[in-house]
Structure formats: C-alpha cells, structure tokens
C-alpha cells in the first residue's frame, strides 16, 4: 500500500478524538450561564508555545461566514499567488487530509504532513501530562500542522478559513490579521454560536483585529450595524461590497477586492478567479449521465444548490442525501427535496470530533412531515446507496449527492482516488 507513513500519521491524528475532554463539536450537556469556550483557544496556545509559536511568524487574511468560506479562500489564494508566496488552510477536507493545507499550486506533501505529526508527538505528550487544558483536539492540532508547514515554506501571506464561528474557533489564535472577511451570516451551529442571527454575527465578527481591513458582502441592516459598531470600536476600515442585484458570485467580488488591496492587476485577478475551484462544490464528477457531488450541509447552502440545479437540464433528478446529526435536516431538506423524483437516504461512514450521523428514521419522519411525493429508499451503507442510485440513471438524468462533506468526499473516490490526490497533490 502506498503512503503508509502518511496513513499512519492520519490514524494518529484522528485518534486524538478518543482522548477524554471537551471538544469543539460536541453539544454542551449543561447549558450553564456564562459557559466560556475560550478554553479551546488556551488549549491550542499551550501547544503552540511548545513548538515555537509559528502563528506569530505569519500574516493573515482570515475568512469566516456561514457559506462560501472555502470558495472565497481558494479564490483569494489564486489571486495573490500571482505576486506572492501564499499558503491557505481549509476546513473540512473532502477526500484526503492534505487538501486542508496548500502552498501556491500544491497541497502539502504526504511526507511533510507525516513528519510534522511525528514532530508533534513529544509536545502533545507534554500537553497530556502537564497542560491544565489537556490534549488539543484534532482540529487544533491540524491547524498547528498547517502553521508549522507555512513557516517551513516561508510563505508571505496565509489565507485561513475559519472552521466554526469566529471568536473561539481555533483559527482565531492569530493576531497578525491584515484582512478579516465575513462572507455572510445565517443559521448554523446554533448550539454553539447562539440562537439568533445577532448572536451568530457577534461571534463571527470577533475575527476582526485592530488595524486590519474588514470586508463583507452582508446586506441586512441589523447585522451590518453589529459589524460597524465593532469596526468603530477597533478603528478598523469596513468595506461593504454589494451587487446592484442578486446575480453573480459574491465570493468572487471579495477576491477581486483583496486583489485591489494588494495591487494585483485586474485582468490577472479575473483570470485567477476564473480558474479557482474546489472539489465537491457543485462539482460535475461525471458528464453522462450527469453526476454532481456537492458538500452543502446547511439550509443556506442547500438553497443555493437548489438554485444551481434549476439552471441545468435533466429528465429526472435523483437526490442522494446524508447529514450530520447536529445540522438542521428538516430545513435543509425543505430547500431541495421538492426538486427530486427519487431520494436515496444514507449516512457517512465516518465523521470527526465525536459527531453522529442523522438517523434514517429521522429522514423518514421529515419526508412525511414535508409531504414529499418522491419515491424514497434507505441504505445504511453509502456505497450500496451509490450503486443503487447509479442503477436508476438514464443518460439524460441527473444524480446529485449532497448533505454532508464527509459523504461526498468519501464517495468521490469512485472517480478520483485518494492515492491519486496524494501522489499528484491536486484534487483534479
């Protein structure tokens, strides 16, 4: 088997989830007033101190938001690499762990990834024995790997995609933020970020640091007021980018603005953005019959997917769907289920951070509540679900696999193997 060293390193990294302790993605058992998640930042800071504080040696563009973070990060990366040596960090990955860490045109090498994890085993053991906060989580260690690699590669600028929210996300350990970006604000992770849009906005705006420039494409007055108040407090320039209408890609608008700030030629930026793409974002992985894999996993993203599906032609739509339990399955399915002629429900074989997949009985109840008329099938095995879905397709039909990045990233291996990605350090 190829890349044994890398795969053993991945196994060690994933095993951090079985160490007892608090975790970002776990729901709180006790909703006590004043619960303080700064614990997670302190836990990561303890590890970073042990490894020489690589985060202090870099400058950042920090990207948060409910949807579009990854695409925005990728587009900015492509714009800036025309003039600078840049690194970028993504969360989550789709098929291979190395997809989270990129310098210019290539992902981190599997050997570099494995070597950095090997170098972290001693400080992680010290965390286990001495840190008052315990061993950092999978997410925190992954970011540490990226920061070490970016320093090793002497990157000038780093584009960081926030994982969850802003204030207590692992990426908010940074101080040298040049540009802070919030693509948009909508409902997601309410168990951690708050029940209202105001609460979620207040959490995300915490990525702003004194002296940076803040960019957003948000348009709702109450959210913009929260942003403006915070920017005024820290004397931060706020750039609010708006289309005259709702057509076009707002993420690309952000990337163009960043290009302007860094004096990138407009035509260079335009071509760089045009070439930008990430796996599992409305990706046509097979042309005939058409198969689309899309990692949309919350209502706002699935609404956008539904809009995109309406722009293409097909005879019948088969929807293959799975979701992580802490997501809003009801509202998500409400956005897209009505488009399908057939829905095939399944689950992801693995998720990280102690999370669970949505129970098939939950999907069964939602379909009944939504009064969806499409024929429905259920499979515990996603590969069996995929094979069944493929057997239903005629040449002019469309299969769309969505609901979970874990699901679509795993099933993408049918067309592009993990070994191919590891060997070529590219997803396409």
DATA-V536265 format. One line per field, one symbol per residue. ss: DSSP state (2 for helix, 1 for strand, 0 for the rest). psi: psi as a letter, one per 40 degrees, with the letter a starting at -180 (. if undefined). burial: # if it has 24 or more other C-alpha atoms within 12 Angstrom, else .. Layout:
ss=???
psi=???
burial=???
This chain:
ss=00022222222222222200000000000000000002222222222222000222200111110000222222222222000001111000000022221110011002222222222222222222220000000222222222222222000011111000000002222000111111000000022220002222222222200000111100002222222222222000111100000000022222222222200002222222220000000011110001111000002222222222200000001111100100002222222222200111100000000000100222222222220000111100022222222220000001111100222222222200022222220000
psi=hifdddddddddddedeehiiiidehihdhgihehheeddddddddddddeegddeeiiihhhiidieddddddddddddeedihiiihihaicdideeehhhbeiiiiddddddddddeddddddddddheeahiidddddddddddddddefidihhhhidhbddeideeeidfhdhhhhdihahifdddeididdddddddeeehiheihhhieiehdddddddddddddefhhhhhhhidaeiihddddddddddddefhhdddddddddehiiifgfhhehdhihhhhhehfidddddddddddeeihidihhhhhiiideigdddddddddeeidhhhiaiidiiifeiiihhddddddddddefheiihihhdhdddddddddeehideihhhhadhdddddddddddhiddddddefie.
burial=.....##.##.###.##....####...........#.##########..#..##.##########################..##############################.###.##.##..#.....###################.#.#######################################...#############..########...##.###.##....#######......###########.#..#....##.##..##########...##################.##....#.#######################################..####.###.##....#...####..##.##.###.##...#################.##.##.##..####
